[in-house]
């Protein structure tokens, strides 16, 4: 069984910074992809950033402001969010595509709130 445990988030003023982190635990053979999605009220869930082997993909709206990093030894990804805007306000969900034994499936965290407001 695999769990994704998120930390971080909170409330910040426009232009400020926050970070969120996600650690995977359990019977993990290989993490194929890991990253973050977000969902604002009344909107669909959207990709923020994810990392596969050797490649990081960012949503256009966060390029140059957000930085995704991965610690393979800890099965952890962190997202540093700078120059935050009110439009970044959303629940941020960790997402991972993980292989356990002979099964590969997608996992989601419980979500953490990021609010950008003055």
C-alpha positions as CSV (number, residue, x, y, z in Angstrom):
1,X,0.0,0.0,0.0
2,X,1.2,3.5,-0.9
3,X,0.5,6.7,0.8
4,X,1.3,10.3,-0.3
5,X,1.7,12.7,2.6
6,X,1.7,16.4,1.9
7,X,3.0,19.3,4.0
8,X,3.2,23.0,3.6
9,X,0.9,25.5,2.0
10,X,-0.9,28.2,3.9
11,X,-1.8,31.9,3.4
12,X,0.5,34.4,1.9
13,X,0.2,37.9,0.4
14,X,0.6,38.5,-3.3
15,X,4.2,38.5,-4.3
16,X,5.1,36.2,-1.5
17,X,6.5,32.6,-1.4
18,X,5.3,29.3,-0.1
19,X,6.5,25.7,-0.4
20,X,4.7,22.4,-0.4
21,X,6.2,18.9,-0.1
22,X,5.0,15.4,-0.7
23,X,6.5,12.2,0.5
24,X,5.6,8.8,-0.8
25,X,5.8,5.7,1.5
26,X,4.9,2.1,1.3
27,X,5.8,-0.8,-0.9
28,X,7.3,1.2,-3.7
29,X,9.3,-0.4,-6.4
30,X,9.6,2.6,-8.7
31,X,8.2,6.1,-9.0
32,X,7.6,6.8,-12.6
33,X,6.2,10.3,-12.2
34,X,5.6,12.6,-9.3
35,X,4.3,16.1,-9.0
36,X,1.5,18.5,-8.2
37,X,-1.9,19.4,-9.5
38,X,-4.2,22.1,-8.2
39,X,-7.9,22.8,-8.2
40,X,-9.4,26.2,-7.6
41,X,-13.1,26.7,-6.6
42,X,-15.4,26.1,-9.6
43,X,-12.5,25.0,-11.8
44,X,-11.1,21.7,-13.1
45,X,-8.0,20.2,-11.5
46,X,-4.9,21.2,-13.5
47,X,-1.3,20.2,-13.7
48,X,1.1,22.5,-11.9
49,X,4.4,20.6,-12.4
50,X,5.6,17.0,-12.5
51,X,8.9,15.2,-12.9
52,X,9.7,12.0,-14.7
53,X,13.1,10.5,-15.2
54,X,15.2,13.5,-16.2
55,X,12.4,15.8,-17.2
56,X,10.3,18.4,-15.4
57,X,7.1,19.8,-16.9
58,X,5.6,23.0,-15.8
59,X,2.2,24.6,-16.5
60,X,2.7,27.8,-18.6
61,X,1.1,29.8,-15.8
62,X,3.8,28.9,-13.3
63,X,6.9,28.8,-15.4
64,X,9.7,31.0,-14.0
65,X,7.9,31.3,-10.6
66,X,7.6,27.7,-9.4
67,X,10.4,25.2,-9.0
68,X,9.9,21.5,-8.5
69,X,12.6,19.4,-6.9
70,X,12.9,15.7,-6.2
71,X,14.7,13.8,-3.6
72,X,14.9,10.2,-4.8
73,X,16.4,8.8,-1.6
74,X,13.3,10.1,0.3
75,X,10.7,9.5,-2.4
76,X,9.9,13.2,-2.0
77,X,9.1,16.1,-4.2
78,X,8.9,19.7,-3.2
79,X,7.4,22.7,-4.9
80,X,8.9,26.1,-4.2
81,X,6.3,28.8,-5.2
82,X,7.6,32.4,-5.6
83,X,5.9,35.6,-6.8
84,X,2.6,34.1,-5.9
85,X,-0.6,35.6,-7.4
86,X,-4.2,35.5,-6.2
87,X,-4.8,33.2,-9.3
88,X,-2.6,30.6,-7.6
89,X,-5.1,30.2,-4.9
90,X,-6.2,26.5,-4.9
91,X,-6.0,23.2,-3.2
92,X,-2.8,21.6,-4.3
93,X,-2.7,17.8,-4.7
94,X,0.3,15.6,-4.8
95,X,0.1,13.1,-7.6
96,X,2.3,10.1,-8.4
97,X,2.5,7.2,-10.8
98,X,4.0,4.4,-8.8
99,X,5.0,0.8,-9.5
100,X,4.5,-1.6,-6.6
101,X,5.3,-5.3,-7.2
102,X,3.8,-5.8,-10.7
103,X,1.2,-3.1,-10.6
104,X,1.6,0.5,-11.8
105,X,-1.1,3.0,-10.7
106,X,-1.8,6.5,-9.9
107,X,-2.0,7.9,-6.4
108,X,-3.2,11.2,-4.9
109,X,-2.6,13.0,-1.7
110,X,-5.3,14.5,0.4
111,X,-4.6,18.1,-0.8
112,X,-3.2,21.2,0.9
113,X,-4.6,24.7,0.7
114,X,-2.6,27.5,-0.8
115,X,-4.3,30.9,-0.5
116,X,-2.8,34.1,-1.9
117,X,-4.6,37.2,-0.7
118,X,-3.9,40.7,0.7
